[in-house]
Amino acid sequence: MRSQKLFAYTLLLISFGLNAATLQGRVVGVADGDTITVLDATNTKHKIRLQGIDAPEKAQAFGQRSKQSLSDLVFNKQVTVDFHQKDQYGRTLGKVLLDDNDMCLEQIKLGMAWHYKQYASDQPKEDRALYAQTELDAKAKKLGLWSDPSPTPPWQFRRQQKQSTRF
């Protein structure tokens, strides 16, 4: 019985390992406050969408500041990306780490991005709670986009832009 449990546990660990992947490389581009380009050791470029956050669009209030913030954090630096999937646009969706520090969380902490609760179920449970609390802390301190009395979330901004182009 004990060997069966051990075998089942080993299979479970292997299956989790198969779903996760890690990418390492240098950040060679910052498209906006939640998207970067990483160049790996084989000189392959990977478009990375930071998991768990949504930053203001470039044409939106704080959009350029959010992009600059992410650039200041990671541009031309070696990062590790933990990922499980790609998004609907083919970008790798991952947690970006610099010296074991979570850059997605850092953007929220600086008030440069929202915790993207619509996709929170894609995050580990501990990250969900930490990101949500960090957003509340940044909001209470009125950091970054939270200095605006009523900031527009990027998903709402995108919806408004889409609707205005239809008419």
C-alpha positions as CSV (number, residue, x, y, z in Angstrom):
1,M,0.0,0.0,0.0
2,R,2.8,2.4,0.9
3,S,4.6,1.8,-2.4
4,Q,1.4,2.5,-4.3
5,K,1.0,5.9,-2.5
6,L,4.7,6.7,-3.2
7,F,4.2,5.8,-6.9
8,A,1.1,7.9,-7.2
9,Y,2.8,10.9,-5.5
10,T,5.8,10.5,-7.8
11,L,3.5,10.6,-10.9
12,L,1.7,13.6,-9.5
13,L,5.1,15.5,-9.1
14,I,6.2,14.5,-12.6
15,S,2.9,15.7,-14.1
16,F,3.2,19.1,-12.4
17,G,6.8,19.4,-13.6
18,L,5.7,18.7,-17.2
19,N,3.3,21.6,-17.2
20,A,5.8,24.1,-15.9
21,A,8.8,25.5,-17.8
22,T,11.5,28.1,-17.2
23,L,13.1,30.5,-19.6
24,Q,16.2,32.5,-18.9
25,G,17.6,35.4,-20.9
26,R,18.3,39.1,-21.2
27,V,15.5,41.6,-21.5
28,V,16.0,43.3,-24.9
29,G,12.6,45.1,-25.2
30,V,9.8,46.6,-23.1
31,A,6.6,47.1,-25.1
32,D,4.5,48.5,-22.2
33,G,4.0,48.0,-18.5
34,D,3.3,44.3,-18.7
35,T,5.0,43.0,-21.9
36,I,8.7,42.4,-22.5
37,T,11.0,40.7,-25.0
38,V,13.6,38.2,-23.7
39,L,16.6,37.0,-25.7
40,D,17.6,33.5,-24.6
41,A,21.1,31.8,-24.9
42,T,20.3,30.6,-28.4
43,N,19.5,34.2,-29.6
44,T,15.8,33.4,-29.8
45,K,13.4,36.3,-28.9
46,H,10.4,35.5,-26.7
47,K,7.5,37.9,-26.2
48,I,6.6,37.7,-22.5
49,R,3.3,38.9,-21.0
50,L,3.7,39.4,-17.2
51,Q,1.3,37.0,-15.5
52,G,-1.2,38.3,-12.9
53,I,-1.0,42.0,-13.8
54,D,-2.6,44.4,-16.2
55,A,-0.8,47.7,-16.8
56,P,-2.3,50.9,-18.3
57,E,-2.3,51.0,-22.1
58,K,0.3,53.3,-23.6
59,A,-2.3,55.8,-24.7
60,Q,-3.9,55.8,-21.2
61,A,-3.0,57.8,-18.1
62,F,0.1,56.3,-16.5
63,G,0.7,54.1,-19.6
64,Q,4.1,55.6,-20.4
65,R,5.1,55.8,-16.7
66,S,4.2,52.1,-16.3
67,K,6.3,51.2,-19.3
68,Q,9.2,53.3,-18.0
69,S,8.9,51.7,-14.6
70,L,9.1,48.1,-16.0
71,S,12.0,49.2,-18.2
72,D,13.9,50.6,-15.2
73,L,13.3,47.3,-13.4
74,V,14.3,44.8,-16.1
75,F,15.7,46.3,-19.3
76,N,19.1,44.8,-20.3
77,K,19.0,42.5,-17.3
78,Q,19.1,38.7,-17.0
79,V,15.7,37.4,-15.9
80,T,14.1,34.0,-15.3
81,V,10.5,33.5,-16.6
82,D,8.4,30.7,-15.0
83,F,5.6,29.9,-17.4
84,H,2.8,27.4,-18.1
85,Q,1.0,28.7,-21.2
86,K,0.7,31.2,-23.9
87,D,-2.0,33.9,-24.1
88,Q,-4.5,34.4,-27.0
89,Y,-1.9,36.6,-28.8
90,G,0.8,33.9,-28.7
91,R,2.9,35.6,-26.0
92,T,4.4,33.5,-23.2
93,L,2.4,34.2,-20.1
94,G,4.8,34.1,-17.1
95,K,6.1,35.3,-13.8
96,V,9.3,37.3,-14.4
97,L,12.0,37.0,-11.7
98,L,15.1,39.1,-11.3
99,D,17.5,37.8,-8.7
100,D,14.5,35.8,-7.3
101,N,12.4,39.0,-7.0
102,D,9.0,39.0,-8.7
103,M,8.8,41.8,-11.2
104,C,5.1,41.4,-11.8
105,L,4.5,42.0,-8.1
106,E,7.0,44.9,-8.2
107,Q,4.9,46.7,-10.8
108,I,1.8,46.3,-8.6
109,K,3.8,47.5,-5.5
110,L,4.9,50.7,-7.4
111,G,1.3,51.4,-8.4
112,M,2.1,50.8,-12.1
113,A,-0.3,47.9,-12.7
114,W,-3.5,46.3,-11.4
115,H,-3.7,42.8,-10.1
116,Y,-5.5,41.1,-13.1
117,K,-8.2,39.4,-11.0
118,Q,-10.0,38.2,-14.1
119,Y,-7.2,35.7,-14.7
120,A,-6.2,35.2,-11.0
121,S,-7.1,31.5,-11.3
122,D,-4.1,31.1,-13.6
123,Q,-1.8,32.1,-10.6
124,P,-0.7,30.0,-7.7
125,K,-3.0,30.6,-4.7
126,E,-0.2,32.3,-2.7
127,D,0.5,34.7,-5.5
128,R,-3.2,35.6,-5.9
129,A,-3.4,36.6,-2.2
130,L,-0.1,38.5,-2.3
131,Y,-0.9,40.4,-5.5
132,A,-4.3,41.4,-4.2
133,Q,-3.0,42.6,-0.9
134,T,-0.1,44.5,-2.6
135,E,-2.6,46.3,-4.8
136,L,-4.6,47.3,-1.8
137,D,-1.4,48.6,-0.1
138,A,-0.4,50.6,-3.2
139,K,-3.9,52.0,-3.4
140,A,-3.9,53.0,0.2
141,K,-0.6,54.8,-0.2
142,K,-1.8,56.5,-3.5
143,L,1.2,55.2,-5.4
144,G,1.5,55.6,-9.1
145,L,-1.8,55.3,-10.9
146,W,-3.6,55.3,-7.5
147,S,-2.7,59.0,-7.2
148,D,-5.5,59.5,-9.6
149,P,-8.8,59.7,-7.7
150,S,-10.5,57.3,-10.1
151,P,-8.1,55.5,-12.4
152,T,-9.6,53.6,-15.3
153,P,-8.6,49.9,-15.4
154,P,-6.9,48.9,-18.7
155,W,-9.6,46.3,-19.5
156,Q,-12.3,49.0,-19.2
157,F,-10.2,51.4,-21.3
158,R,-9.7,48.8,-24.0
159,R,-13.5,48.1,-24.0
160,Q,-14.2,51.8,-24.3
161,Q,-11.7,52.2,-27.2
162,K,-13.3,49.2,-29.0
163,Q,-16.8,50.6,-28.6
164,S,-15.8,54.1,-29.8
165,T,-14.2,52.7,-33.0
166,R,-17.4,50.9,-33.9
167,F,-19.4,54.1,-34.3
